[in-house]
Amino acid sequence: MKRSKSVFLPAVVVLAGIGAAFATHGAKASQASETGYYFDSSSEECIPKAMCSSTPGNTCTWKDASNVTHNLSRLSGTDCSVQLSKP
């Protein structure tokens, strides 16, 4: 009986650690970063500018050389209109 306890307890601890590692990885994956794009109306192109998040929160923005703030969006084909959040 003592031998089974000495094998069983470490196995449970190892399995709990593995479970916690997978749970943490899943939480990080759901907050994955993605590139935020700015729509340049002069060239009519979506230009990559900063890392953003799809998790709801504060709007992901970028400031140009004139210190004007622009909202960043997800690139979908040739369109970048789905607004992203700060990571």
N, C-alpha and C positions, 0 to 999 in steps of 0.2 A: 504494500500500500504506500509506504514512504517513497519507494522508487517511482511510482506513477505520479505522485505529487511533484517530485523533483523534475520530472520531464514535462508534466502538464502545465505548471505555472510559467516557466520560461516560454513555452509555446504560445500561451495566451498573451503574454506581454509582447512578443514579437508580432503576433497577428494584430493586436491593438495598434501597435506602431505603424504597421503597414496600412491599416484602415485609416489612421489619422493622416498619413502621407497622401493617400488618394483623395481624401476629403479636402485637404489644403490645395492640392493640385487642381481639383474641380472648381474651387472657389476662385483661384487665380485665372483659370481659363475663361470663366464667365465674365471677367473684367478685362478681357484681352484688348490690347491697344491696336489701333489701326491708323493708317495715314489719313489725315484730314486734308481736304482739297479746297482751294479757293477758286471761284469762277472768275476768270479775267475776261471782262466784257469786251475789251479792245481786241483780244485775239480769239475770243469765244472758245477758250480752253479751260479745262480744270487743271490747276497747277498744284502739285503736292507741297504742303507747307509745314505741318507739324503732326506729332502723334496725338491722337484723340482716343476717345472711348465711346462705345455704343451704349454703355450703361447710362441711364437717365441721370442728369445732374446739371451743373453749370455748363453753359455753352462754351464749346471749344473755339477759341479765337486766335487770330494772328494780326499783328500790327505791321503795316507796310512802312516804307521809308519816310512817308509823310506823317507818320504816327496815327494813321487812320486804322481803326479796328474793323476786321472782317470776320464774319462767322465762317467756320470750316464745316465741310460736309463730306459724306461718303461718296466715292466714285462708283457709279453704276453704269457701265457701258461708256457712253460719251456724256452722261449727265452727272452732275454733282449737286443734288438738291436735298438729300436726307441729312438733316443737321446732326452733328455729333456733339459729345460732351467732353469736358476736361477729364483726363485720366485720374 
